[in-house]
Amino acid sequence: MRTEHALHVGDARDLALPDESVDLVVTSPPYPMIEMWDDVFAGLDPGIEEMLAAGEGERAFESMHAILDAVWDELERVLREGAIACINVGDATRTVENTFQTYPNHVRITEAFRDRGFVSLPGILWRKPTNSTAKFMGSGMVPTNAYPTLEHEHVLIFRKGGPRRFEPHLESRYESAYFWEERNRWFSDLWSDIKGVDQRLDGEARERSGAFPFELPYRLINMFSIHEDTVCDPFWGTGTTTLAAMVAGRESVGHELDPGLVEAFDGRLADLPAFSREVIENRLADHRAFVERVGAEELGYDAVHYEFPVRTKQERTLRLYAVETIEETDAGYEITHRPADAE
């Protein structure tokens, strides 16, 4: 299996993609009213800097989201019927004009997608890894001016139109199956087991991109796409969504405004084949541990490509593909994958 991965330096409000060419979006935009993103938004709309300086928090909040709205317009154009958009976003807390409040980014983005005709699906809260021991902000130990700490972010999930249709018994769909126990964990609306960001990112890259952990897009790609689908990230950052698509055997396209982040991506690919095998080996090891816990006699089907049993008939032809070779192209990269079958 071969997959292609295209990278574009440019504004996500003008995606270099044909209409209805994307099967899944997994992205994390700049978060309005989070200070680390002020300069990005002000660079796209200079009036935002003036609003913040004048203490006009609500106007700045809405102006930042107006920039994102233009990207959501583009996603409506490039997504196929039945395709899914997963938007990772956190709410913001900020003091403007001596007033501390929450700016509900997840609410505003949900409204924007619904206004564009997308169907809202149940979303996911995931707990961010943190070293902080503080569980409140504000006045400390006495009522009433302390506030909960924001420890979770939202994965908002939307579908364009009705459910996606597949050919009956499509081989690639059944090869793309996940394990029964993975489904039970992944399709929970609360994730508390997501680990930190890729340690191969240096401090500057993390700071400039707000990178999310690899496991987040990897799960979403496996949940909402099949092998060789096209995954788009319009706010590409350090390329974690592309990395996850490569490991999952999907194609990808990314747009990033900062050319320096795109130029640094090669450093994340140096050990990709070994990393891909590690991800697959961990999934297989976790399933073997599940079989040992419940007992092989409790599982009703034998896997076709592996030496263990599985819970359901839909898992029988599940097949994982490891990254074998990486070739740089004019558009980005081409990946060769090989089946990670039992030896």
C-alpha positions as CSV (number, residue, x, y, z in Angstrom):
1,M,0.0,0.0,0.0
2,R,1.2,3.5,-0.9
3,T,-0.1,6.8,0.5
4,E,0.6,10.4,-0.4
5,H,0.9,13.3,2.0
6,A,0.8,16.9,0.7
7,L,2.0,20.0,2.6
8,H,1.0,23.5,1.7
9,V,2.3,26.8,3.2
10,G,-0.5,29.2,3.1
11,D,-3.7,30.6,4.6
12,A,-6.3,28.0,5.7
13,R,-9.0,30.3,4.5
14,D,-8.1,29.4,1.0
15,L,-7.4,25.7,0.9
16,A,-5.6,24.3,-2.2
17,L,-8.0,21.4,-2.5
18,P,-10.7,20.4,-4.9
19,D,-14.4,20.4,-3.9
20,E,-15.4,17.2,-2.0
21,S,-12.0,15.7,-1.9
22,V,-11.5,15.1,1.9
23,D,-12.8,12.2,3.9
24,L,-11.9,13.4,7.4
25,V,-10.7,16.6,9.1
26,V,-8.7,16.4,12.3
27,T,-7.4,19.8,13.5
28,S,-6.8,22.1,16.3
29,P,-7.1,25.8,15.4
30,P,-5.6,28.7,17.3
31,Y,-7.8,29.3,20.4
32,P,-9.4,32.7,20.4
33,M,-8.7,34.8,23.6
34,I,-5.7,32.6,24.5
35,E,-2.8,35.1,24.7
36,M,-0.3,32.9,22.9
37,W,-2.5,33.2,19.8
38,D,-3.1,37.0,20.0
39,D,-0.3,37.8,17.5
40,V,-1.6,35.3,15.0
41,F,-5.1,36.7,15.0
42,A,-3.9,40.3,15.0
43,G,-1.6,39.5,12.0
44,L,-4.7,38.5,10.1
45,D,-6.9,41.3,11.4
46,P,-5.0,44.3,12.9
47,G,-8.2,45.6,14.5
48,I,-8.0,42.7,17.0
49,E,-4.9,44.2,18.7
50,E,-6.8,47.5,19.1
51,M,-9.8,45.8,20.6
52,L,-7.7,44.0,23.2
53,A,-5.8,47.1,24.1
54,A,-9.2,48.9,24.5
55,G,-10.6,46.1,26.8
56,E,-13.2,45.1,24.2
57,G,-13.0,41.4,24.9
58,E,-16.3,40.4,23.4
59,R,-15.5,42.2,20.1
60,A,-12.1,40.6,20.0
61,F,-13.5,37.2,20.7
62,E,-16.0,37.5,17.9
63,S,-13.4,38.9,15.5
64,M,-11.1,36.0,16.1
65,H,-13.9,33.6,15.4
66,A,-14.8,35.4,12.3
67,I,-11.3,34.5,11.0
68,L,-12.0,30.8,11.8
69,D,-15.4,31.0,10.2
70,A,-13.7,31.5,6.8
71,V,-11.8,28.2,7.4
72,W,-15.1,26.4,8.3
73,D,-16.5,27.7,5.0
74,E,-13.6,26.0,3.2
75,L,-14.1,22.7,5.1
76,E,-17.7,22.7,4.1
77,R,-16.5,22.9,0.5
78,V,-13.8,20.3,0.5
79,L,-15.4,17.6,2.7
80,R,-17.3,14.8,0.9
81,E,-20.9,14.0,1.8
82,G,-20.9,11.9,5.0
83,A,-17.4,13.0,6.0
84,I,-16.4,13.9,9.6
85,A,-14.7,16.9,11.0
86,C,-13.0,16.6,14.4
87,I,-12.1,20.0,15.9
88,N,-9.9,20.0,19.0
89,V,-10.4,23.3,21.0
90,G,-10.1,24.6,24.5
91,D,-12.0,27.3,26.1
92,A,-10.2,30.5,27.2
93,T,-10.1,32.2,30.6
94,R,-8.9,35.8,30.6
95,T,-9.1,39.0,32.6
96,V,-10.2,42.0,30.4
97,E,-10.9,45.4,32.0
98,N,-10.5,43.8,35.5
99,T,-13.2,41.2,34.8
100,F,-12.2,37.5,34.8
101,Q,-14.4,35.3,32.6
102,T,-14.5,32.2,30.3
103,Y,-14.7,32.6,26.6
104,P,-16.5,29.5,25.4
105,N,-14.7,28.6,22.2
106,H,-16.3,25.2,21.9
107,V,-19.8,26.8,22.0
108,R,-19.0,29.4,19.3
109,I,-17.4,26.8,17.0
110,T,-20.4,24.4,17.4
111,E,-22.7,27.2,16.4
112,A,-20.6,28.0,13.4
113,F,-20.7,24.4,12.1
114,R,-24.4,24.0,12.7
115,D,-25.0,27.3,10.9
116,R,-23.2,25.7,7.9
117,G,-25.5,22.7,7.9
118,F,-23.2,20.2,9.6
119,V,-24.7,17.6,11.9
120,S,-23.4,17.7,15.5
121,L,-22.4,14.4,16.9
122,P,-21.5,13.5,20.5
123,G,-18.1,15.0,21.3
124,I,-15.2,14.0,23.5
125,L,-13.6,15.7,26.5
126,W,-10.0,14.8,27.0
127,R,-7.9,15.6,30.0
128,K,-4.7,17.5,29.2
129,P,-1.4,16.2,30.7
130,T,-0.3,18.7,33.3
131,N,2.3,19.0,36.0
132,S,0.2,21.6,37.9
133,T,-1.1,20.6,41.3
134,A,-3.5,23.7,41.4
135,K,-7.2,22.8,41.2
136,F,-8.5,26.3,41.4
137,M,-7.9,29.9,40.3
138,G,-8.8,33.0,42.2
139,S,-9.2,33.7,45.9
140,G,-7.7,30.5,47.3
141,M,-9.3,28.9,50.3
142,V,-12.3,31.1,51.0
143,P,-15.6,31.5,49.1
144,T,-16.7,32.8,46.7
145,N,-14.2,34.1,44.2
146,A,-12.3,31.0,43.3
147,Y,-12.8,29.3,39.9
148,P,-12.2,25.7,38.7
149,T,-9.1,25.1,36.6
150,L,-9.7,24.2,33.0
151,E,-8.1,20.7,32.7
152,H,-10.0,19.4,29.7
153,E,-10.2,20.3,26.0
154,H,-13.0,19.4,23.6
155,V,-13.0,17.3,20.5
156,L,-16.0,18.6,18.6
157,I,-17.3,16.1,16.1
158,F,-19.5,17.1,13.1
159,R,-20.7,15.2,10.0
160,K,-21.4,16.7,6.6
161,G,-24.9,15.5,5.7
162,G,-26.0,11.9,6.3
163,P,-24.0,8.8,7.2
164,R,-21.2,7.8,4.8
165,R,-22.1,5.0,2.4
166,F,-19.8,2.2,1.5
167,E,-19.9,-0.6,-1.0
168,P,-21.1,-3.9,0.6
169,H,-18.3,-5.9,2.1
170,L,-15.6,-3.4,1.1
171,E,-12.3,-5.0,1.9
172,S,-10.5,-1.9,2.9
173,R,-13.2,-1.0,5.4
174,Y,-13.0,-4.3,7.2
175,E,-9.2,-4.2,7.2
176,S,-9.5,-0.8,8.9
177,A,-11.5,-2.2,11.8
178,Y,-10.4,-1.6,15.4
179,F,-10.5,-4.1,18.2
180,W,-13.6,-4.5,20.3
181,E,-11.9,-3.3,23.4
182,E,-10.4,-0.3,21.6
183,R,-13.9,0.6,20.5
184,N,-15.1,0.6,24.1
185,R,-12.3,2.9,25.2
186,W,-12.1,5.2,22.2
187,F,-15.8,5.8,21.8
188,S,-16.2,7.0,25.4
189,D,-17.0,10.7,25.7
190,L,-14.2,11.2,28.3
191,W,-10.6,10.4,27.6
192,S,-8.3,10.5,30.6
193,D,-5.5,8.3,29.3
194,I,-4.0,10.6,26.6
195,K,-0.3,11.1,27.1
196,G,1.9,14.1,26.5
197,V,3.2,15.6,23.2
198,D,5.9,13.9,21.2
199,Q,9.2,14.4,23.0
200,R,10.9,14.8,19.6
201,L,9.4,18.3,19.4
202,D,11.8,21.0,20.8
203,G,10.5,23.6,23.2
204,E,10.2,26.3,20.5
205,A,8.1,24.1,18.2
206,R,5.8,23.2,21.0
207,E,5.4,26.8,22.0
208,R,4.7,28.0,18.4
209,S,2.3,25.3,17.6
210,G,0.4,24.2,20.7
211,A,0.9,20.7,19.5
212,F,-1.5,18.0,20.7
213,P,-0.4,14.4,21.6
214,F,0.0,11.9,18.8
215,E,-2.5,9.6,20.4
216,L,-5.3,12.1,19.9
217,P,-5.3,12.3,16.1
218,Y,-4.3,8.7,15.8
219,R,-7.4,7.5,17.6
220,L,-9.7,9.9,15.7
221,I,-8.2,8.8,12.3
222,N,-8.8,5.2,13.1
223,M,-12.3,5.9,14.4
224,F,-13.6,8.0,11.5
225,S,-11.7,6.9,8.3
226,I,-10.5,3.8,6.4
227,H,-7.2,2.9,4.9
228,E,-6.2,5.3,2.1
229,D,-8.8,7.9,2.9
230,T,-7.6,11.6,2.8
231,V,-7.3,13.3,6.1
232,C,-7.0,17.1,6.2
233,D,-5.5,19.4,8.8
234,P,-5.9,23.1,7.9
235,F,-4.0,24.2,11.0
236,W,-1.1,21.8,10.5
237,G,1.4,23.2,13.1
238,T,4.1,20.6,13.7
239,G,2.3,18.0,11.6
240,T,1.0,15.6,14.2
241,T,-2.1,14.8,12.2
242,T,0.0,14.0,9.1
243,L,2.3,11.8,11.3
244,A,-0.8,10.0,12.6
245,A,-2.2,9.5,9.1
246,M,1.1,8.1,7.9
247,V,1.1,5.6,10.8
248,A,-2.6,4.7,10.3
249,G,-2.2,4.1,6.5
250,R,-4.3,7.1,5.4
251,E,-3.4,9.9,3.0
252,S,-3.2,13.4,4.2
253,V,-3.0,17.1,3.3
254,G,-1.9,19.9,5.6
255,H,-2.0,23.7,5.4
256,E,0.3,25.8,7.7
257,L,0.9,29.5,7.8
258,D,4.3,29.3,9.3
259,P,6.9,28.0,6.8
260,G,9.4,27.3,9.6
261,L,7.2,24.6,11.1
262,V,6.8,22.9,7.7
263,E,10.6,23.0,7.1
264,A,11.2,21.3,10.5
265,F,8.9,18.4,9.8
266,D,11.7,16.2,8.3
267,G,13.1,15.8,11.8
268,R,10.0,14.0,12.9
269,L,10.3,11.4,10.1
270,A,13.8,10.2,10.9
271,D,12.5,7.2,13.0
272,L,9.0,6.9,11.5
273,P,9.3,3.3,10.4
274,A,10.4,2.2,13.9
275,F,7.8,4.4,15.5
276,S,5.1,2.9,13.3
277,R,6.1,-0.6,14.3
278,E,6.1,0.4,18.0
279,V,2.5,1.8,17.7
280,I,1.4,-1.4,16.0
281,E,3.2,-3.7,18.4
282,N,1.6,-1.9,21.3
283,R,-1.9,-2.3,19.9
284,L,-1.3,-6.0,19.2
285,A,0.2,-6.5,22.7
286,D,-2.8,-4.7,24.3
287,H,-5.1,-7.1,22.5
288,R,-3.2,-10.1,23.5
289,A,-3.4,-8.9,27.1
290,F,-7.1,-8.6,26.7
291,V,-7.4,-12.1,25.3
292,E,-5.4,-13.4,28.3
293,R,-7.7,-11.5,30.8
294,V,-11.0,-12.7,29.3
295,G,-9.9,-16.1,28.1
296,A,-9.6,-17.2,24.5
297,E,-12.7,-19.5,24.9
298,E,-14.8,-16.4,25.5
299,L,-14.0,-14.9,22.1
300,G,-15.9,-16.2,19.1
301,Y,-13.7,-15.7,16.1
302,D,-10.2,-16.3,14.9
303,A,-8.3,-13.3,13.3
304,V,-7.3,-14.0,9.6
305,H,-4.0,-12.2,9.7
306,Y,-3.0,-12.8,13.3
307,E,-2.6,-15.7,15.7
308,F,-5.2,-14.6,18.2
309,P,-9.0,-14.7,18.6
310,V,-11.2,-11.6,18.4
311,R,-14.6,-10.8,19.9
312,T,-16.6,-10.0,16.8
313,K,-17.0,-11.1,13.2
314,Q,-16.2,-7.6,12.0
315,E,-12.7,-7.8,13.5
316,R,-11.7,-11.0,11.7
317,T,-9.9,-9.3,8.8
318,L,-8.5,-6.4,10.7
319,R,-5.1,-5.6,9.4
320,L,-2.4,-3.1,10.5
321,Y,0.1,-1.6,8.1
322,A,3.6,-0.5,9.1
323,V,5.5,2.3,7.5
324,E,8.3,0.8,5.4
325,T,9.8,3.6,3.3
326,I,9.5,7.4,3.0
327,E,10.1,9.3,-0.2
328,E,10.1,13.0,-0.4
329,T,8.1,14.4,-3.4
330,D,7.4,17.8,-4.9
331,A,4.1,17.9,-3.0
332,G,5.3,16.4,0.2
333,Y,5.9,12.7,0.9
334,E,5.0,9.3,-0.4
335,I,4.9,6.4,2.1
336,T,5.1,2.7,1.3
337,H,3.3,0.5,3.9
338,R,3.6,-3.2,4.4
339,P,1.2,-5.5,6.3
340,A,2.1,-6.0,9.9
341,D,1.0,-9.6,10.0
342,A,2.0,-12.3,12.4
343,E,5.5,-13.7,11.7
